[in-house]
């Protein structure tokens, strides 16, 4: 999240989030990593914090605080906004979740426990989000900061585009409608 120390780019080179994967495994692994991180740092991983992280881990999609609050209410955790916001603040502050600024929503961290500068790829069609690692302090932004004596403490990198699933769907719809149009002409 900060750029104070160099980051290993080879550690995780493939973005996490767009590929079809085993969501049950994501939830179990994510909760286990959060429990370990909280235990090693002396942090309280309360039932509400755990449930909010579990909700975020269930999808590779950013969720707004009120969506999370609705799900918490459905699970019997209360319906006051501070319940969700306090849990989200804890998760973000401790590197277990990220805020996606463009969507004003939150997503579980794909690399909890690692010092990294995340970059997010957001599908403009389905709002799915993939997390990749970036090194803004190493690139042009880092060079500009060094040239001016500016110390980067935090960056937010968000790219908007079309995910592979939506791209494939759009391509097949174009192919299907193109075939129908060709047949109608012929």
C-alpha positions in Angstrom: 0.0 0.0 0.0 2.9 2.3 0.6 5.9 2.8 -1.6 8.5 3.0 1.1 10.2 -0.3 0.2 10.8 -1.9 -3.2 8.2 -4.4 -4.1 8.9 -7.7 -5.8 7.0 -7.7 -9.1 7.6 -11.4 -9.7 5.8 -12.4 -6.5 2.3 -12.2 -8.1 2.2 -11.4 -11.7 -1.3 -12.5 -12.7 -4.2 -10.3 -11.5 -6.6 -11.9 -9.2 -10.3 -11.6 -9.9 -11.4 -12.2 -13.5 -10.6 -15.9 -13.8 -13.2 -18.4 -12.9 -12.1 -19.9 -9.7 -13.3 -21.7 -6.6 -15.0 -19.0 -4.6 -15.3 -21.3 -1.6 -11.5 -21.6 -1.5 -11.2 -17.8 -1.8 -13.4 -17.4 1.3 -11.6 -20.0 3.3 -8.1 -18.9 2.4 -9.0 -15.2 2.8 -10.5 -15.7 6.3 -7.5 -17.9 7.3 -5.1 -15.2 6.2 -7.0 -12.5 8.0 -7.2 -14.6 11.2 -3.4 -15.2 11.1 -2.7 -11.5 10.4 -4.9 -10.3 13.2 -3.4 -12.9 15.6 0.2 -12.0 14.7 -0.5 -8.2 15.1 -2.7 -8.5 18.2 -5.8 -7.2 16.4 -9.4 -8.2 17.3 -11.0 -10.0 14.5 -14.6 -9.7 15.8 -17.6 -11.6 14.4 -18.8 -8.5 12.5 -15.4 -7.9 11.0 -15.1 -11.5 10.0 -18.6 -11.5 8.4 -17.9 -8.3 6.5 -14.7 -9.8 5.1 -16.5 -13.0 4.3 -19.1 -11.0 2.4 -16.4 -9.3 0.4 -14.6 -12.6 -0.3 -17.7 -14.2 -1.7 -17.5 -12.2 -5.0 -14.7 -10.6 -7.0 -16.8 -7.5 -7.2 -16.7 -4.3 -5.2 -19.6 -3.9 -2.8 -21.0 -0.7 -1.4 -21.4 -0.2 2.3 -25.1 -0.3 2.2 -25.1 -3.6 0.3 -22.8 -5.0 3.0 -25.1 -3.5 5.7 -28.1 -5.3 4.1 -26.3 -8.6 4.1 -25.2 -8.0 7.7 -28.8 -7.3 8.7 -29.9 -10.5 6.9 -27.3 -12.4 9.0 -28.5 -10.8 12.3 -25.6 -8.4 12.8 -27.6 -5.2 13.1 -28.8 -2.5 10.7 -27.0 0.7 11.7 -24.5 2.1 9.1 -21.7 2.5 11.7 -21.7 -1.3 12.1 -20.6 -1.8 8.4 -18.4 1.4 8.2 -16.4 0.5 11.4 -15.7 -3.0 10.1 -14.8 -1.7 6.7 -12.5 0.9 8.2 -10.7 -1.8 10.2 -10.3 -4.1 7.2 -9.0 -1.3 5.0 -6.7 0.1 7.7 -5.2 -3.4 8.3 -4.7 -4.4 4.6 -7.5 -6.9 4.5 -9.7 -4.9 2.1 -9.4 -2.0 -0.3 -11.7 0.9 -1.2 -12.3 1.2 -4.9 -12.6 5.0 -5.2 -14.3 5.1 -8.6 -17.2 2.9 -7.3 -17.2 4.1 -3.7 -17.2 0.5 -2.8 -14.9 -2.1 -1.2 -13.2 -5.4 -2.2 -11.3 -8.0 -0.2 -7.5 -7.7 -0.6 -6.2 -10.5 -2.9 -2.8 -10.3 -1.3 -3.4 -9.8 2.5 -0.3 -9.6 4.6 1.9 -8.4 1.7 3.3 -4.9 1.4 2.0 -4.0 -2.0 0.6 -1.2 -4.2 -2.6 -2.6 -5.7 -3.9 -1.6 -9.1 -7.5 -2.4 -9.9 -9.0 -3.3 -13.2 -12.7 -2.5 -13.2 -15.1 -3.9 -15.8 -17.4 -1.1 -16.9 -20.1 -3.6 -17.9 -20.4 -5.9 -14.9 -18.4 -4.0 -12.2 -16.2 -7.1 -11.5 -12.8 -6.1 -10.2 -9.4 -7.7 -10.5 -6.5 -6.8 -8.3 -2.9 -6.6 -9.7 0.3 -5.3 -8.2 1.7 -2.1 -9.4 4.9 -0.2 -8.7 4.1 3.4 -9.2 7.2 4.6 -7.3 9.3 2.7 -9.8 7.7 4.1 -13.0 7.2 7.6 -14.4 5.2 8.8 -11.3 8.0 7.7 -9.1 10.6 9.5 -11.2 8.5 12.7 -11.2 8.1 12.4 -7.4 11.9 11.9 -6.9 12.7 14.8 -9.2 10.5 17.1 -7.0 11.5 15.6 -3.7 8.0 14.3 -3.1 7.6 11.1 -1.1 4.7 8.9 -2.3 2.9 7.4 0.6 -0.1 6.0 -1.1 -1.4 5.6 -4.6 -4.7 4.5 -6.1 -4.5 3.0 -9.5 -7.8 2.1 -11.1 -8.2 1.2 -14.7 -11.7 0.9 -16.4 -12.3 -1.4 -19.3 -14.0 -4.7 -20.2 -13.3 -8.0 -18.4 -12.6 -11.2 -20.4 -16.1 -12.6 -19.6 -17.9 -9.5 -20.9 -15.5 -9.2 -23.8 -16.2 -12.8 -24.8 -20.0 -12.3 -24.4 -19.9 -9.1 -26.5 -17.7 -10.9 -29.2 -20.1 -13.8 -29.4 -23.1 -11.5 -29.6 -21.4 -9.5 -32.4 -20.6 -12.8 -34.2 -24.2 -14.1 -33.7 -25.8 -10.9 -34.9 -23.3 -10.6 -37.8 -24.2 -14.2 -38.9 -27.9 -13.4 -38.7 -27.3 -10.2 -40.7 -25.3 -12.0 -43.3 -27.9 -14.7 -43.6 -30.7 -12.1 -44.0 -28.7 -10.4 -46.8 -27.9 -13.7 -48.7 
